[in-house]
Amino acid sequence: MSLKVVVAEDAALMREGLVGVLTRFGHQVCAAVGDAEALMAAARAHRPDLVLTDIRMPPGLGDDGLRAAVALRRDRPELPVLVLSQYLEQSYATHLLDLGGQSGVGYMLKDRVAAVTEFADAVAQVAGGGTVLDPEVVRQLLRRRQDPLGRLTPREREVLALMAEGRSNAAIARSLYVSVAAVNKHIGSILQRLDLPVDGDAHRRVLAVLAYLRN
């Protein structure tokens, strides 16, 4: 699917790279800007299908990009937002997940953009209302919940990490070289052991896992 995207990144080389990757996958970049104020104006003018923004950018060189994303989601709760960061900041991921509706959001490290297909998949998943977290963020959250996760087997912990990344059952099976039926069995066991809701679609399942990891 072709998306209208607004890109916000203050580093010109990175900004052009993002535009190039998005264009390569058939998306239309309706604006590419270098600061949070321009991001706000562009998103409101173009009403894109997705906002892709750095977290740290002018004018304050703090978390201006993230705060702009929060403001845009406040105005338009259904707007998908994928944020990029040079550094791993768990607090940024937590703040992002608290955006209204908790859907159509993603947090990725900039290094992950080099994995072009993975990045393009994340763009499509967030635009479709999914939730995407960088694997490093997931691992950090898992470490924080190490004691409760003692109820899980090593294989179940691997499956849980991949679930929290937003992977489908088929993708988890491919990653672990097991059958989809085996993955389904592991997921059922995980949800039962952690007292998470068993019913619901894949996106609600991911949100349930993330809610558990964040507590």
C-alpha positions as CSV (number, residue, x, y, z in Angstrom):
1,M,0.0,0.0,0.0
2,S,1.2,3.5,-0.8
3,L,1.2,5.9,2.1
4,K,1.4,9.7,2.5
5,V,4.3,10.3,5.0
6,V,5.6,13.4,6.8
7,V,9.3,12.9,7.8
8,A,11.0,14.9,10.5
9,E,14.7,14.5,11.1
10,D,17.2,17.3,11.7
11,A,20.3,15.5,10.2
12,A,20.1,16.2,6.5
13,L,21.8,13.0,5.4
14,M,19.6,10.8,7.5
15,R,16.5,12.7,6.4
16,E,17.3,12.2,2.7
17,G,18.0,8.5,3.4
18,L,14.6,8.1,5.0
19,V,12.9,9.8,2.1
20,G,14.8,7.5,-0.3
21,V,13.8,4.3,1.5
22,L,10.2,5.4,1.7
23,T,10.1,6.4,-2.0
24,R,11.7,3.1,-2.9
25,F,8.8,1.2,-1.3
26,G,6.2,3.3,-3.2
27,H,5.3,5.8,-0.5
28,Q,4.8,9.5,-1.1
29,V,6.8,11.8,1.2
30,C,4.6,15.0,1.3
31,A,7.1,16.9,3.5
32,A,10.5,16.3,4.9
33,V,11.4,18.8,7.7
34,G,14.2,19.4,10.2
35,D,12.5,20.6,13.4
36,A,9.5,19.9,15.6
37,E,7.7,23.2,14.7
38,A,7.9,22.4,11.0
39,L,6.7,18.9,11.8
40,M,3.6,20.2,13.5
41,A,2.8,22.5,10.6
42,A,3.4,19.9,7.9
43,A,1.3,17.2,9.6
44,R,-1.6,19.6,10.0
45,A,-1.3,20.8,6.5
46,H,-0.9,17.5,4.7
47,R,-2.9,15.1,7.0
48,P,-0.5,12.2,6.3
49,D,-1.2,8.5,6.7
50,L,1.9,8.3,8.9
51,V,4.3,10.6,10.7
52,L,8.0,9.4,10.9
53,T,10.0,11.5,13.3
54,D,13.2,11.7,15.2
55,I,12.8,12.2,19.0
56,R,15.6,14.7,19.6
57,M,15.5,17.7,17.3
58,P,15.4,21.5,17.3
59,P,14.3,23.9,18.5
60,G,15.1,22.6,22.0
61,L,17.3,19.6,21.0
62,G,15.6,17.6,23.7
63,D,12.6,15.3,23.1
64,D,10.9,17.9,20.9
65,G,10.0,15.3,18.2
66,L,8.3,13.1,20.7
67,R,6.4,15.9,22.2
68,A,5.3,17.1,18.8
69,A,4.1,13.5,18.1
70,V,2.1,13.5,21.3
71,A,0.5,16.9,20.4
72,L,-0.4,15.6,16.9
73,R,-2.0,12.5,18.4
74,R,-4.0,14.6,20.8
75,D,-5.4,16.5,17.8
76,R,-5.8,13.4,15.7
77,P,-5.9,10.2,17.8
78,E,-5.9,7.9,14.8
79,L,-2.7,9.3,13.3
80,P,0.0,6.6,13.1
81,V,3.3,7.7,14.5
82,L,6.7,5.9,14.2
83,V,9.5,7.5,16.1
84,L,13.3,7.0,15.7
85,S,16.0,7.5,18.2
86,Q,19.8,7.3,18.1
87,Y,19.9,6.0,21.7
88,L,17.9,3.5,23.7
89,E,15.6,5.4,26.1
90,Q,13.0,3.2,27.8
91,S,11.1,6.2,29.1
92,Y,10.6,7.4,25.5
93,A,9.1,4.0,24.6
94,T,6.8,4.1,27.6
95,H,5.7,7.6,26.9
96,L,5.0,6.6,23.3
97,L,2.9,3.7,24.3
98,D,0.8,6.0,26.4
99,L,-0.4,7.9,23.4
100,G,-4.1,8.0,23.0
101,G,-5.6,4.7,21.7
102,Q,-2.3,2.8,22.1
103,S,-2.4,1.8,18.4
104,G,-0.5,2.8,15.3
105,V,2.7,3.6,17.2
106,G,6.3,2.5,16.9
107,Y,9.7,3.1,18.4
108,M,12.8,2.0,16.6
109,L,16.5,2.7,16.9
110,K,18.0,4.5,13.9
111,D,20.4,1.6,13.3
112,R,17.4,-0.5,12.4
113,V,16.8,1.7,9.3
114,A,19.8,0.0,7.7
115,A,17.7,-3.2,7.7
116,V,15.6,-1.8,4.9
117,T,13.0,-4.5,4.6
118,E,12.5,-4.7,8.4
119,F,12.1,-0.9,8.5
120,A,9.6,-1.0,5.6
121,D,7.6,-3.7,7.4
122,A,7.5,-1.5,10.6
123,V,6.2,1.4,8.6
124,A,3.4,-0.7,7.1
125,Q,2.6,-2.3,10.4
126,V,2.3,1.1,12.3
127,A,0.3,2.6,9.4
128,G,-2.1,-0.3,9.7
129,G,-2.7,0.4,13.4
130,G,-0.1,-2.0,14.8
131,T,2.4,-1.5,17.6
132,V,6.1,-1.9,16.9
133,L,8.9,-1.8,19.5
134,D,12.6,-2.1,18.7
135,P,13.9,-5.5,19.9
136,E,16.4,-3.8,22.2
137,V,13.6,-2.0,24.0
138,V,11.7,-5.3,24.4
139,R,14.9,-6.9,25.8
140,Q,15.3,-4.1,28.3
141,L,11.6,-4.5,29.4
142,L,12.0,-8.2,29.7
143,R,15.1,-7.8,32.0
144,R,13.1,-5.5,34.2
145,R,10.4,-8.2,34.6
146,Q,12.9,-11.0,35.1
147,D,11.4,-12.5,38.3
148,P,7.8,-12.9,37.2
149,L,9.1,-14.3,33.9
150,G,10.6,-17.1,35.9
151,R,7.3,-18.9,35.4
152,L,8.2,-19.3,31.7
153,T,10.4,-21.8,30.1
154,P,13.4,-20.5,28.1
155,R,11.6,-21.2,24.8
156,E,8.5,-19.4,26.1
157,R,10.6,-16.3,27.0
158,E,11.9,-16.3,23.4
159,V,8.4,-16.5,22.0
160,L,7.3,-13.7,24.4
161,A,10.1,-11.4,23.2
162,L,9.1,-11.9,19.6
163,M,5.4,-11.4,20.4
164,A,6.2,-8.0,22.1
165,E,8.1,-7.0,18.9
166,G,4.8,-7.4,17.1
167,R,5.8,-10.6,15.1
168,S,3.0,-12.7,13.7
169,N,2.8,-16.4,14.7
170,A,4.2,-17.4,11.3
171,A,7.2,-14.9,11.7
172,I,7.9,-16.3,15.1
173,A,7.9,-19.8,13.8
174,R,10.3,-18.9,11.0
175,S,12.6,-17.1,13.5
176,L,12.8,-20.0,15.9
177,Y,12.7,-22.8,13.2
178,V,9.6,-24.4,14.7
179,S,6.1,-25.0,13.4
180,V,3.2,-22.5,13.6
181,A,1.4,-25.1,15.7
182,A,4.2,-25.2,18.2
183,V,4.2,-21.4,18.4
184,N,0.4,-21.4,19.0
185,K,0.9,-23.9,21.9
186,H,3.7,-21.7,23.4
187,I,1.6,-18.6,23.2
188,G,-1.4,-20.2,24.8
189,S,0.9,-21.3,27.7
190,I,2.5,-17.9,28.0
191,L,-0.9,-16.1,28.2
192,Q,-2.1,-18.6,30.8
193,R,1.0,-18.4,33.0
194,L,1.0,-14.6,33.0
195,D,-2.8,-14.2,33.4
196,L,-3.2,-12.4,30.2
197,P,-6.3,-12.4,28.0
198,V,-6.4,-15.3,25.6
199,D,-9.1,-13.9,23.3
200,G,-8.6,-11.1,20.8
201,D,-6.7,-10.3,17.7
202,A,-2.9,-10.2,17.3
203,H,-2.7,-6.5,18.0
204,R,-4.6,-6.7,21.3
205,R,-2.4,-9.7,22.2
206,V,0.7,-7.6,21.7
207,L,-0.7,-4.7,23.7
208,A,-1.5,-7.1,26.6
209,V,2.0,-8.4,26.6
210,L,3.4,-4.8,26.5
211,A,1.1,-3.8,29.3
212,Y,2.4,-6.7,31.4
213,L,6.1,-5.8,30.6
214,R,5.6,-2.2,31.5
215,N,4.1,-2.8,35.0
